[in-house]
Amino acid sequence: MKILVTGAAGFIGYHMSQRLIEMGYHVVGIDNLNDYYDVRLKEARLAKLQQLEKFHFEKLDIVDSAKVAQLFASHQFDRVIHLAAQPGVRYSIENPMAYIDANIVGHINILEGCRHNKVGHLIYSSSSSVYGLNQKQPFSTEDSVDHPVSLYAATKKANELMSHSYSHLYQLPTTGLRFFTVYGPWGRPDMALFKFTKAMLAGEPIDVYNSGNMTRDFTYVDDIVGSVVRLVNVVPEADENWTVEKGETSSSSAPYKIYNVGNGQPTKLMAFIEAIEKSLNIKAKLNLMPMQDGDVLSTCADCQDLFETIGFSPNTEVEYGVKQFVDWYLSYYKN
Ligand SMILES: NC(=O)c1ccc[n+]([C@@H]2O[C@H](COP(=O)([O-])OP(=O)(O)OC[C@H]3O[C@@H](n4cnc5c(N)ncnc54)[C@H](O)[C@@H]3O)[C@@H](O)[C@H]2O)c1
């Protein structure tokens, strides 16, 4: 089986590609290696992947529709795992167009490639941020998600809608995965764990938003990857008995499905910081800040549906996961 992984040089795409190859799949990875964060980190992940025999890389921008069409035509992909995107909530406040390009134009190009080449299953990353103003916790895929608080979240919700239309019109099986705050080794420099670790090692204060009064459902990257690989061959089927009026929002009369992928164990931001302090054996200096635009106070995933489908849902303890990240960080940046 040949699988396309978009965003293969990214944090999740790197782990994803590695695991798929370990499982015996052939992986074609694409990425435009943009400079949203340190390109050297993307290149280092890629260099490790390129040592693997069953990995083939093409540098490609998913916004370029002709190149994407060419890629799909020259490989017959059995599955597509679409992770390339412009991530980050805060960056979307200042740079909205980057999200329209990568997340909207990029997504339609991937959908078109899947449609014209009869790909058997498209799995793509959505995000917990689609829950926006929702207050009821844990967040369920049966809750309405019509009130995003950032353009990033709006593009992720748009991806789900666009995918539904392709599932309906062209019977393209699509599975959208709402990832909840992913962390782990080789993680992103724009995310809290990386920024805090770096600042603490430099003896600098860390910016703690909403004075630390926030909780996040931190999800370890191996659990994300473990969930995705179990879903590769769980191809959604059209449910003829489904109607809008019955109210199920995560499935459809089309071959379409949405799952939450989160730990289901929200952690207070201050407890997360304590886990970093323990791993580093350094006390953090806190720079207490107000709430940021586009941020939400807390997230918690209801993963019952995921568990019932694949017999697994994320469960790694934050203390363990943070230690894995810190160990990686110290060895990677030892020079
Ligand atoms: N990390 C998280 O906490 C989290 C949470 C929810 C959802 N997600 C989603 O998961 C996916 C992967 O996230 P990540 O944390 O690995 O981010 P990442 O930025 O590390 O990886 C994304 C990769 O996509 C590439 N890319 C971006 N635009 C591209 C384009 N136009 N063409 C080709 N490649 C492009 C980037 O260069 C990058 O290597 C994204 O869709 C993100 O929105 C991540």
The ligand as an SDF file (V2000), in Angstrom:
LIG
                    3D

 44 48  0  0  0  0  0  0  0  0999 V2000
    0.3750   20.2170   16.9120 N   0  0  0  0  0  0  0  0  0  0  0  0
   -0.8550   20.4080   17.3930 C   0  0  0  0  0  0  0  0  0  0  0  0
   -1.0580   20.6370   18.5940 O   0  0  0  0  0  0  0  0  0  0  0  0
   -2.0570   20.3290   16.4800 C   0  0  0  0  0  0  0  0  0  0  0  0
   -3.3340   20.4050   17.0580 C   0  0  0  0  0  0  0  0  0  0  0  0
   -4.4410   20.3430   16.2250 C   0  0  0  0  0  0  0  0  0  0  0  0
   -4.2950   20.1900   14.8590 C   0  0  0  0  0  0  0  0  0  0  0  0
   -3.0440   20.1430   14.3210 N   0  0  0  0  0  0  0  0  0  0  0  0
   -2.9250   20.0090   12.8650 C   0  0  0  0  0  0  0  0  0  0  0  0
   -2.0910   18.9010   12.5650 O   0  0  0  0  0  0  0  0  0  0  0  0
   -1.3690   19.1570   11.3520 C   0  0  0  0  0  0  0  0  0  0  0  0
    0.1240   18.9810   11.5750 C   0  0  0  0  0  0  0  0  0  0  0  0
    0.5300   19.9140   12.5740 O   0  0  0  0  0  0  0  0  0  0  0  0
    2.0090   19.9920   13.1370 P   0  0  0  0  0  0  0  0  0  0  0  0
    1.9090   20.3500   14.5800 O   0  0  0  0  0  0  0  0  0  0  0  0
    2.7620   18.8000   12.7280 O   0  0  0  0  0  0  0  0  0  0  0  0
    2.5270   21.2970   12.3760 O   0  0  0  0  0  0  0  0  0  0  0  0
    3.8910   21.5520   11.5540 P   0  0  0  0  0  0  0  0  0  0  0  0
    3.8710   22.9890   11.1790 O   0  0  0  0  0  0  0  0  0  0  0  0
    5.0530   21.0390   12.3120 O   0  0  0  0  0  0  0  0  0  0  0  0
    3.6800   20.6560   10.2640 O   0  0  0  0  0  0  0  0  0  0  0  0
    3.0130   21.1030    9.1110 C   0  0  0  0  0  0  0  0  0  0  0  0
    3.9460   20.9270    7.9220 C   0  0  0  0  0  0  0  0  0  0  0  0
    3.2320   21.3240    6.7600 O   0  0  0  0  0  0  0  0  0  0  0  0
    4.1100   22.0490    5.9400 C   0  0  0  0  0  0  0  0  0  0  0  0
    3.3230   22.9660    5.1010 N   0  0  0  0  0  0  0  0  0  0  0  0
    2.6600   24.0910    5.5000 C   0  0  0  0  0  0  0  0  0  0  0  0
    2.0910   24.6890    4.4420 N   0  0  0  0  0  0  0  0  0  0  0  0
    2.3880   23.9210    3.3580 C   0  0  0  0  0  0  0  0  0  0  0  0
    2.1180   24.0350    1.9690 C   0  0  0  0  0  0  0  0  0  0  0  0
    1.4180   25.0740    1.4870 N   0  0  0  0  0  0  0  0  0  0  0  0
    2.5800   23.0630    1.1430 N   0  0  0  0  0  0  0  0  0  0  0  0
    3.2960   22.0250    1.6140 C   0  0  0  0  0  0  0  0  0  0  0  0
    3.6130   21.8810    2.9130 N   0  0  0  0  0  0  0  0  0  0  0  0
    3.1750   22.8310    3.7750 C   0  0  0  0  0  0  0  0  0  0  0  0
    5.0380   22.8000    6.8710 C   0  0  0  0  0  0  0  0  0  0  0  0
    6.2730   23.1300    6.2520 O   0  0  0  0  0  0  0  0  0  0  0  0
    5.1950   21.8150    8.0170 C   0  0  0  0  0  0  0  0  0  0  0  0
    6.3700   21.0370    7.8720 O   0  0  0  0  0  0  0  0  0  0  0  0
   -1.7890   20.5640   10.9180 C   0  0  0  0  0  0  0  0  0  0  0  0
   -2.8850   20.4400   10.0240 O   0  0  0  0  0  0  0  0  0  0  0  0
   -2.2630   21.2060   12.2040 C   0  0  0  0  0  0  0  0  0  0  0  0
   -3.1830   22.2450   11.9530 O   0  0  0  0  0  0  0  0  0  0  0  0
   -1.9170   20.1950   15.0960 C   0  0  0  0  0  0  0  0  0  0  0  0
  1  2  1  0
  2  3  2  0
  2  4  1  0
  4  5  1  0
  4 44  2  0
  5  6  2  0
  6  7  1  0
  7  8  2  0
  8  9  1  0
  8 44  1  0
  9 10  1  0
  9 42  1  0
 10 11  1  0
 11 12  1  0
 11 40  1  0
 12 13  1  0
 13 14  1  0
 14 15  2  0
 14 16  1  0
 14 17  1  0
 17 18  1  0
 18 19  2  0
 18 20  1  0
 18 21  1  0
 21 22  1  0
 22 23  1  0
 23 24  1  0
 23 38  1  0
 24 25  1  0
 25 26  1  0
 25 36  1  0
 26 27  1  0
 26 35  1  0
 27 28  2  0
 28 29  1  0
 29 30  1  0
 29 35  2  0
 30 31  1  0
 30 32  2  0
 32 33  1  0
 33 34  2  0
 34 35  1  0
 36 37  1  0
 36 38  1  0
 38 39  1  0
 40 41  1  0
 40 42  1  0
 42 43  1  0
M  CHG  2   8   1  16  -1
M  END
$$$$
